[in-house]
Amino acid sequence: MPQSPPSLDNRRIAENLRHAFELTELALALRQATIEQRNVPGEGEGITQVMHEIRLAKEQAWQPSQS
């Protein structure tokens, strides 16, 4: 079985890490928004907040690394 060039492997690893971080960020944002929605008055506003937090987390997860 031929091996991939190191640069291709590194790109694949980096992509997998970005996906893992994105999922972690989304899960944490969902958890935080779900907890916070208990403090939001009115029906339907809680899920709006949850979706907003998910979108923000996704955007942050896909920003290039600052390191």
Secondary structure, DSSP 8 states (H G I E B T S, - for coil): -----HHHHHHHHHHHHHHHHHHHHHHHHHHHHHHHGGGS-SSSHHHHHHHHHHHHHHHHHTS----
